[in-house]
Amino acid sequence: MTTATNRVLPFKDMGGCSISGIMDQSGRPFSGDVVIRSIANMHERSNGLGGGFAAYGIFPDRADQYCMQLMFDTPQAQVETEALLEQRCIVHHAEPIPTRPHPNISGEPILHRYFVNIEPDANRPYMDEDDLVVELHMQINIEVMDAFVFSAGKDMGCFKGVGYPEDIGEYFRLDQYEGYTWIAHGRFPTNTTGWWGGAHPFSVLDWAIVHNGEISSYGINKRYLRDFGYECTLQTDTEVIAYMFDVLMRKHALPLELACRAMAPPFWDEIERMPEEEQVQAKAVRAVYGGALLNGPFAVVVGSTGRMIGFSDRTKLRPQVCALGGERLYISSEEAAIRTVCPDPDVVWHPDGGEPVVGQLHAGVPH
C-alpha cells in the first residue's frame, strides 16, 4: 500500500519568477552586464518563457524625446504603425533595435524604435504631452493588428522576449548600454501564455514594472483603469500595475506612500486599531480607490525616472530582499542574486509587506 510519506506528489512552484533591480543613486551609469549576472543567478526560478529588462539613463543625447520601442508580428503592422506615427508625432529618428543572433532565441518579431515628440492639441488643452503619448500607446495596441508598444518613456527603454533573461540580455546587447537604474525579470508563467509581448517588464511612459506573483483582482483593476483611458491588451495581469502607478502618481498626484497604500491597503481590522486621524485617511483611501486595490500575492520592482521602488503585497506572500552597497540600492527575490554582484553589502534587510522601499537620485543629479 502506498502511503503519503513515500508517494511522489505533483508539485507547482508558487514562488516562481525572479526579479532584480539595481540603482546607483549617485547617477553613475553602469553596464547592463551587471543586472544580467544578478538575474542569471536565479535561473531556476524561470522556465525560458519570458525574460526582460528596463534601463534608465541610456539615451542621454535624446533625453527630451520619447523612445517608443515596438514589436511587429508582420511587416504590414510596421507600415500601418509608422503611418500613424507620422500623422500624430514629430519623428526625430527611427532605427531597428540592435540585437545579436543567439542560439537560444527564436521566433522574434520585428523590433524597431522611434524617438518622437507630440505637439500640444489645441482642441484638448487639458491634455499634456504625456497624456498624448499614453493615448497613442493605447491606440497602437488596440487598433493596429500585430503591433505592440513595449516602452515609450524618455531616456529609458524596455527589452524583453521569450527566453531566459540572461539570453534575452545577450540578444539585445545590453552589455553595450549604460544606465543608472536597471530592473530585470525571469518569468515562470502559470496562468497566462508565454509570448514576446507578454514578457516583463510592462511599461507606460517612464514607468516599468517587473513582478513575481499573481494579481487575482485583474478583472476589477482592468475595468477601473479603462475609466482613465488605459486598455489592457497584453494578456498578462502585471500590465495593470504599470498603469495603476501612472494613474495614481502622475494623474492623481498621490504621494508614493499613499499610492502604495491604495494598491495594498491595511486590512479592515488593522484600520480599526489605528488612531482616529489615521483611520479617517485609511478609510477614505479604501473608499475612493477601491478599484485600485491589488489582490493576490505579489512582489514588484518599479522603475521610473530618477527612482526605483520595491513593493510587495500587504502579507508579503512573495519574497523580496533589499540591500545597500555604497551608492547602490539592490532589490531582488533572493539575497544570493544581490551578493553575486555585490559580495559585501553595507546592509541587507527584508521589508515588511506593503512597505515601499525607495531609491532616488541624490539632489542635484540631472535626470
SEBA-219982 format. One record per residue (C-alpha): residue in three letters; x, y, z. Coordinates in pm, whole numbers. Last residue first. Example, Ala and Ser with C-alpha at 12.3 -4.5 7.8 and 13.67 -1.06 7.14 Angstrom:
2
+------+--------+--------+--------+
! rest !      u !      v !      w !
+------+--------+--------+--------+
!  SER !   1367 !   -106 !    714 !
!  ALA !   1230 !   -450 !    780 !
+------+--------+--------+--------+
END
This chain:
367
+------+--------+--------+--------+
! rest !      u !      v !      w !
+------+--------+--------+--------+
!  HIS !   1790 !   6309 !  -1494 !
!  PRO !   2044 !   6551 !  -1352 !
!  VAL !   2188 !   6479 !  -1006 !
!  GLY !   2124 !   6787 !   -791 !
!  ALA !   1958 !   6603 !   -508 !
!  HIS !   2063 !   6238 !   -500 !
!  LEU !   1886 !   6003 !   -737 !
!  GLN !   1620 !   5811 !   -554 !
!  GLY !   1581 !   5461 !   -411 !
!  VAL !   1254 !   5372 !   -244 !
!  VAL !   1143 !   5071 !    -42 !
!  PRO !    765 !   5058 !    -19 !
!  GLU !    604 !   4883 !    280 !
!  GLY !    305 !   4670 !    175 !
!  GLY !    454 !   4362 !    340 !
!  ASP !    750 !   4441 !    564 !
!  PRO !   1095 !   4497 !    414 !
!  HIS !   1363 !   4226 !    434 !
!  TRP !   1707 !   4375 !    506 !
!  VAL !   2069 !   4372 !    397 !
!  VAL !   2325 !   4637 !    496 !
!  ASP !   2668 !   4752 !    379 !
!  PRO !   2682 !   4493 !    101 !
!  ASP !   2979 !   4252 !     76 !
!  PRO !   2956 !   4037 !   -236 !
!  CYS !   2778 !   4299 !   -451 !
!  VAL !   2722 !   4146 !   -797 !
!  THR !   2659 !   3783 !   -696 !
!  ARG !   2570 !   3907 !   -347 !
!  ILE !   2248 !   4057 !   -481 !
!  ALA !   2137 !   3740 !   -660 !
!  ALA !   2221 !   3539 !   -347 !
!  GLU !   1990 !   3760 !   -142 !
!  GLU !   1692 !   3632 !   -337 !
!  SER !   1384 !   3788 !   -497 !
!  SER !   1573 !   4111 !   -551 !
!  ILE !   1613 !   4477 !   -464 !
!  TYR !   1958 !   4641 !   -467 !
!  LEU !   2033 !   5006 !   -388 !
!  ARG !   2372 !   5136 !   -499 !
!  GLU !   2561 !   5433 !   -357 !
!  GLY !   2787 !   5219 !   -138 !
!  GLY !   2625 !   4878 !   -107 !
!  LEU !   2266 !   4887 !     12 !
!  ALA !   2050 !   4578 !     25 !
!  CYS !   1692 !   4466 !    -24 !
!  VAL !   1512 !   4131 !     -9 !
!  GLN !   1172 !   4042 !   -152 !
!  PRO !    992 !   3711 !   -133 !
!  ARG !    627 !   3667 !   -238 !
!  LEU !    336 !   3629 !      2 !
!  LYS !    423 !   3956 !    171 !
!  THR !    103 !   4000 !    375 !
!  ARG !     33 !   4351 !    243 !
!  ASP !    151 !   4273 !   -110 !
!  SER !    500 !   4378 !   -209 !
!  PHE !    684 !   4693 !   -318 !
!  GLY !   1038 !   4782 !   -423 !
!  ILE !   1071 !   5123 !   -586 !
!  MET !   1337 !   5275 !   -812 !
!  ARG !   1362 !   5650 !   -881 !
!  GLY !   1520 !   5914 !  -1102 !
!  THR !   1286 !   5848 !  -1394 !
!  SER !   1074 !   5545 !  -1314 !
!  GLY !   1142 !   5181 !  -1230 !
!  VAL !    919 !   4958 !  -1022 !
!  VAL !   1028 !   4632 !   -864 !
!  VAL !    739 !   4410 !   -772 !
!  ALA !    640 !   4147 !   -519 !
!  PHE !    293 !   3998 !   -547 !
!  PRO !     47 !   3759 !   -389 !
!  GLY !   -319 !   3828 !   -462 !
!  ASN !   -543 !   4130 !   -457 !
!  LEU !   -437 !   4468 !   -592 !
!  LEU !   -662 !   4750 !   -471 !
!  ALA !   -700 !   5018 !   -739 !
!  GLY !  -1075 !   4968 !   -781 !
!  GLY !  -1130 !   5054 !   -415 !
!  TYR !   -955 !   5386 !   -462 !
!  VAL !  -1206 !   5633 !   -317 !
!  ALA !  -1346 !   5414 !    -38 !
!  ARG !  -1017 !   5243 !     52 !
!  VAL !   -832 !   5576 !     52 !
!  ALA !  -1104 !   5739 !    264 !
!  LYS !  -1095 !   5454 !    515 !
!  ALA !   -717 !   5487 !    553 !
!  GLN !   -737 !   5866 !    591 !
!  VAL !  -1008 !   5856 !    856 !
!  GLN !   -839 !   5574 !   1042 !
!  GLU !   -511 !   5765 !   1052 !
!  GLU !   -686 !   6056 !   1224 !
!  GLU !   -864 !   5822 !   1469 !
!  PRO !   -554 !   5633 !   1582 !
!  MET !   -540 !   5289 !   1418 !
!  ARG !   -698 !   4975 !   1563 !
!  GLU !   -999 !   4984 !   1329 !
!  ILE !   -764 !   5013 !   1031 !
!  GLU !   -591 !   4689 !   1129 !
!  ASP !   -928 !   4510 !   1143 !
!  TRP !  -1008 !   4649 !    798 !
!  PHE !   -689 !   4510 !    644 !
!  PRO !   -423 !   4765 !    556 !
!  PRO !   -416 !   4886 !    197 !
!  ALA !   -202 !   4735 !    -83 !
!  MET !   -286 !   4932 !   -401 !
!  ALA !   -425 !   5239 !   -224 !
!  ARG !   -149 !   5218 !     40 !
!  CYS !    109 !   5213 !   -240 !
!  ALA !    -39 !   5533 !   -384 !
!  LEU !    -41 !   5687 !    -35 !
!  GLU !    327 !   5608 !     23 !
!  LEU !    421 !   5738 !   -322 !
!  PRO !    245 !   6072 !   -279 !
!  LEU !    -73 !   6098 !   -488 !
!  ALA !    -58 !   6326 !   -792 !
!  HIS !   -387 !   6196 !   -938 !
!  LYS !   -261 !   6179 !  -1299 !
!  ARG !    106 !   6112 !  -1229 !
!  MET !    104 !   5911 !   -905 !
!  LEU !   -228 !   5728 !   -902 !
!  VAL !   -290 !   5689 !  -1273 !
!  ASP !     71 !   5616 !  -1369 !
!  PHE !    118 !   5369 !  -1084 !
!  MET !   -204 !   5194 !  -1185 !
!  TYR !    -92 !   5167 !  -1548 !
!  ALA !    222 !   4976 !  -1452 !
!  ILE !     31 !   4754 !  -1208 !
!  VAL !   -243 !   4669 !  -1461 !
!  GLU !      8 !   4513 !  -1705 !
!  THR !    106 !   4254 !  -1444 !
!  ASP !   -211 !   4053 !  -1518 !
!  THR !    -84 !   3932 !  -1856 !
!  GLN !   -281 !   3912 !  -2181 !
!  LEU !   -112 !   4215 !  -2345 !
!  THR !   -422 !   4421 !  -2427 !
!  CYS !   -502 !   4611 !  -2106 !
!  GLU !   -666 !   4939 !  -2208 !
!  TYR !   -596 !   5263 !  -2023 !
!  GLY !   -825 !   5564 !  -2084 !
!  PHE !   -899 !   5664 !  -1724 !
!  ASP !  -1229 !   5471 !  -1696 !
!  ARG !  -1050 !   5173 !  -1853 !
!  LEU !   -826 !   5161 !  -1548 !
!  TYR !  -1114 !   5060 !  -1320 !
!  ARG !  -1227 !   4788 !  -1561 !
!  LYS !   -876 !   4639 !  -1570 !
!  ASN !   -841 !   4661 !  -1192 !
!  ILE !  -1168 !   4470 !  -1142 !
!  GLY !  -1066 !   4197 !  -1388 !
!  TYR !   -707 !   4175 !  -1257 !
!  SER !   -814 !   4128 !   -893 !
!  SER !   -629 !   3794 !   -880 !
!  ILE !   -299 !   3968 !   -950 !
!  GLU !    -45 !   3685 !   -941 !
!  GLY !    313 !   3670 !   -825 !
!  ASN !    658 !   3794 !   -917 !
!  HIS !    652 !   4127 !  -1097 !
!  VAL !    868 !   4355 !  -1307 !
!  ILE !    724 !   4702 !  -1370 !
!  ALA !    831 !   4996 !  -1588 !
!  TRP !    706 !   5354 !  -1556 !
!  ASP !    869 !   5606 !  -1793 !
!  LEU !    562 !   5643 !  -2018 !
!  VAL !    377 !   5312 !  -1980 !
!  SER !    561 !   4987 !  -1916 !
!  PHE !    532 !   4617 !  -1858 !
!  PRO !    864 !   4450 !  -1786 !
!  HIS !    801 !   4158 !  -1833 !
!  ALA !    712 !   3911 !  -2109 !
!  GLY !    359 !   3920 !  -2250 !
!  GLY !    456 !   4097 !  -2572 !
!  TRP !    707 !   3826 !  -2664 !
!  TRP !    488 !   3529 !  -2572 !
!  GLY !    444 !   3293 !  -2276 !
!  THR !     75 !   3236 !  -2218 !
!  THR !   -107 !   3321 !  -1900 !
!  ASN !   -196 !   3134 !  -1580 !
!  THR !    138 !   2996 !  -1459 !
!  PRO !    412 !   3190 !  -1634 !
!  PHE !    762 !   3140 !  -1487 !
!  ARG !    936 !   3459 !  -1600 !
!  GLY !   1282 !   3595 !  -1525 !
!  HIS !   1271 !   3970 !  -1471 !
!  ALA !   1515 !   4260 !  -1462 !
!  ILE !   1542 !   4621 !  -1343 !
!  TRP !   1831 !   4852 !  -1428 !
!  THR !   1894 !   5203 !  -1298 !
!  TYR !   2185 !   5443 !  -1363 !
!  GLY !   2222 !   5336 !  -1726 !
!  GLU !   2492 !   5205 !  -1961 !
!  TYR !   2423 !   5010 !  -2279 !
!  GLN !   2668 !   4781 !  -2466 !
!  ASP !   2628 !   4491 !  -2218 !
!  LEU !   2259 !   4510 !  -2306 !
!  ARG !   2329 !   4359 !  -2647 !
!  PHE !   1957 !   4275 !  -2700 !
!  TYR !   2034 !   3904 !  -2753 !
!  GLU !   2272 !   3898 !  -2455 !
!  GLY !   2003 !   4034 !  -2223 !
!  ILE !   1743 !   3796 !  -2368 !
!  ASP !   1980 !   3504 !  -2303 !
!  GLU !   2036 !   3614 !  -1941 !
!  PRO !   1661 !   3654 !  -1900 !
!  TYR !   1572 !   3301 !  -2018 !
!  GLY !   1376 !   3315 !  -2340 !
!  VAL !   1067 !   3471 !  -2493 !
!  GLY !   1111 !   3846 !  -2516 !
!  LYS !   1205 !   4169 !  -2344 !
!  PHE !   1397 !   4495 !  -2370 !
!  CYS !   1244 !   4804 !  -2211 !
!  GLY !   1375 !   5155 !  -2266 !
!  MET !   1470 !   5474 !  -2091 !
!  ASP !   1571 !   5834 !  -2164 !
!  LYS !   1207 !   5940 !  -2204 !
!  GLY !    936 !   5677 !  -2197 !
!  ALA !    751 !   5472 !  -2458 !
!  SER !    804 !   5102 !  -2386 !
!  PHE !    663 !   4771 !  -2513 !
!  VAL !    433 !   4910 !  -2778 !
!  PHE !    267 !   4622 !  -2963 !
!  ALA !    176 !   4582 !  -3330 !
!  ASP !      9 !   4268 !  -3473 !
!  MET !   -319 !   4446 !  -3560 !
!  VAL !   -304 !   4821 !  -3519 !
!  GLU !   -613 !   4946 !  -3334 !
!  ILE !   -577 !   4845 !  -2968 !
!  ASN !   -201 !   4841 !  -2908 !
!  ILE !   -142 !   5140 !  -3137 !
!  GLN !   -423 !   5343 !  -2981 !
!  MET !   -308 !   5265 !  -2626 !
!  HIS !     45 !   5399 !  -2690 !
!  LEU !   -103 !   5698 !  -2878 !
!  GLU !   -322 !   5788 !  -2578 !
!  VAL !    -28 !   5744 !  -2341 !
!  VAL !    180 !   5973 !  -2564 !
!  LEU !   -100 !   6233 !  -2566 !
!  ASP !   -128 !   6225 !  -2187 !
!  ASP !    249 !   6270 !  -2151 !
!  GLU !    239 !   6564 !  -2393 !
!  ASP !    -25 !   6747 !  -2189 !
!  MET !   -400 !   6702 !  -2223 !
!  TYR !   -623 !   6978 !  -2077 !
!  PRO !   -563 !   7189 !  -2389 !
!  ARG !   -771 !   6948 !  -2598 !
!  ASN !   -866 !   7129 !  -2917 !
!  ALA !   -525 !   7298 !  -2936 !
!  ASP !   -357 !   6956 !  -2919 !
!  PRO !      0 !   7001 !  -2798 !
!  GLU !    273 !   6874 !  -3038 !
!  ILE !    389 !   6518 !  -2987 !
!  ASN !    756 !   6421 !  -2956 !
!  VAL !    930 !   6118 !  -3100 !
!  PHE !   1230 !   5885 !  -3095 !
!  TYR !   1121 !   5569 !  -3277 !
!  ARG !   1224 !   5211 !  -3209 !
!  HIS !   1205 !   4887 !  -3407 !
!  LEU !   1185 !   4514 !  -3336 !
!  ILE !   1032 !   4281 !  -3596 !
!  PRO !    917 !   3974 !  -3404 !
!  GLU !   1146 !   3703 !  -3263 !
!  GLY !   1067 !   3339 !  -3335 !
!  SER !   1399 !   3223 !  -3197 !
!  ILE !   1635 !   3289 !  -2907 !
!  ASN !   1853 !   3013 !  -2759 !
!  PRO !   2126 !   3015 !  -3026 !
!  HIS !   2157 !   3395 !  -3014 !
!  PRO !   2199 !   3627 !  -3311 !
!  ARG !   2277 !   3984 !  -3199 !
!  THR !   2028 !   4265 !  -3147 !
!  PRO !   2015 !   4640 !  -3212 !
!  ILE !   1661 !   4786 !  -3210 !
!  PRO !   1594 !   4879 !  -3572 !
!  GLU !   1605 !   5255 !  -3625 !
!  ALA !   1389 !   5568 !  -3628 !
!  HIS !   1484 !   5929 !  -3556 !
!  HIS !   1317 !   6263 !  -3489 !
!  VAL !    959 !   6152 !  -3552 !
!  ILE !    733 !   6450 !  -3480 !
!  CYS !    415 !   6274 !  -3394 !
!  ARG !     48 !   6216 !  -3485 !
!  GLN !     37 !   6156 !  -3859 !
!  GLU !    394 !   6029 !  -3895 !
!  LEU !    333 !   5794 !  -3603 !
!  LEU !     13 !   5663 !  -3760 !
!  ALA !    188 !   5594 !  -4092 !
!  GLU !    468 !   5424 !  -3900 !
!  THR !    216 !   5200 !  -3726 !
!  GLU !     49 !   5095 !  -4050 !
!  VAL !    381 !   5008 !  -4218 !
!  GLN !    506 !   4821 !  -3910 !
!  ALA !    185 !   4617 !  -3890 !
!  GLN !    220 !   4535 !  -4261 !
!  PRO !    568 !   4395 !  -4196 !
!  THR !    412 !   4138 !  -3962 !
!  ASP !    447 !   4040 !  -3594 !
!  PHE !    562 !   4388 !  -3501 !
!  MET !    741 !   4482 !  -3179 !
!  LEU !    768 !   4842 !  -3069 !
!  GLN !   1001 !   5071 !  -2877 !
!  MET !    881 !   5431 !  -2846 !
!  CYS !   1168 !   5644 !  -2715 !
!  TYR !   1006 !   5969 !  -2606 !
!  GLN !   1233 !   6267 !  -2672 !
!  ASP !   1385 !   6511 !  -2423 !
!  ALA !   1666 !   6269 !  -2323 !
!  ARG !   1784 !   6222 !  -2681 !
!  ASP !   2162 !   6250 !  -2628 !
!  PRO !   2124 !   6093 !  -2282 !
!  PHE !   1968 !   5774 !  -2423 !
!  ILE !   2052 !   5506 !  -2162 !
!  GLY !   1960 !   5698 !  -1847 !
!  TYR !   1715 !   5433 !  -1727 !
!  ALA !   1706 !   5062 !  -1815 !
!  ALA !   1426 !   4807 !  -1827 !
!  PHE !   1489 !   4435 !  -1860 !
!  GLY !   1323 !   4116 !  -1978 !
!  GLY !   1280 !   3744 !  -1969 !
!  GLY !    999 !   3514 !  -2070 !
!  LEU !    914 !   3153 !  -2148 !
!  GLY !   1255 !   3012 !  -2055 !
!  ASN !   1143 !   2839 !  -1736 !
!  SER !   1212 !   3089 !  -1460 !
!  ARG !   1310 !   3048 !  -1093 !
!  GLU !   1592 !   2808 !  -1189 !
!  HIS !   1798 !   3088 !  -1346 !
!  MET !   1814 !   3287 !  -1022 !
!  ASN !   2187 !   3370 !  -1053 !
!  ALA !   2112 !   3481 !  -1410 !
!  ILE !   1916 !   3775 !  -1264 !
!  SER !   2227 !   3917 !  -1096 !
!  ARG !   2464 !   3848 !  -1386 !
!  ILE !   2226 !   4025 !  -1626 !
!  VAL !   2200 !   4313 !  -1378 !
!  VAL !   2573 !   4376 !  -1400 !
!  ASP !   2600 !   4317 !  -1778 !
!  GLY !   2363 !   4608 !  -1827 !
!  SER !   2661 !   4837 !  -1787 !
!  PHE !   2686 !   5112 !  -1529 !
!  PRO !   2586 !   5477 !  -1515 !
!  ARG !   2673 !   5699 !  -1216 !
!  GLY !   2354 !   5874 !  -1107 !
!  SER !   2464 !   5897 !   -744 !
!  GLN !   2167 !   5677 !   -653 !
!  ASP !   2309 !   5385 !   -849 !
!  MET !   2003 !   5165 !   -887 !
!  ILE !   1989 !   4787 !   -916 !
!  GLY !   1669 !   4583 !   -956 !
!  SER !   1608 !   4210 !   -961 !
!  ILE !   1301 !   3995 !  -1007 !
!  SER !   1266 !   3620 !  -1039 !
!  CYS !    959 !   3417 !  -1127 !
!  GLY !    842 !   3116 !   -925 !
!  GLY !    729 !   3110 !   -562 !
!  MET !    419 !   2903 !   -636 !
!  ASP !    638 !   2613 !   -751 !
!  LYS !    382 !   2352 !   -853 !
!  PHE !    437 !   1998 !   -734 !
!  PRO !    271 !   1672 !   -827 !
!  LEU !    310 !   1429 !   -538 !
!  VAL !    552 !   1139 !   -525 !
!  ARG !    413 !    892 !   -267 !
!  ASN !    655 !    777 !      1 !
!  THR !    516 !    953 !    310 !
!  ALA !    158 !    968 !    189 !
!  THR !    143 !    591 !    187 !
!  THR !    134 !    342 !    -99 !
!  MET !      0 !      0 !      0 !
+------+--------+--------+--------+
END
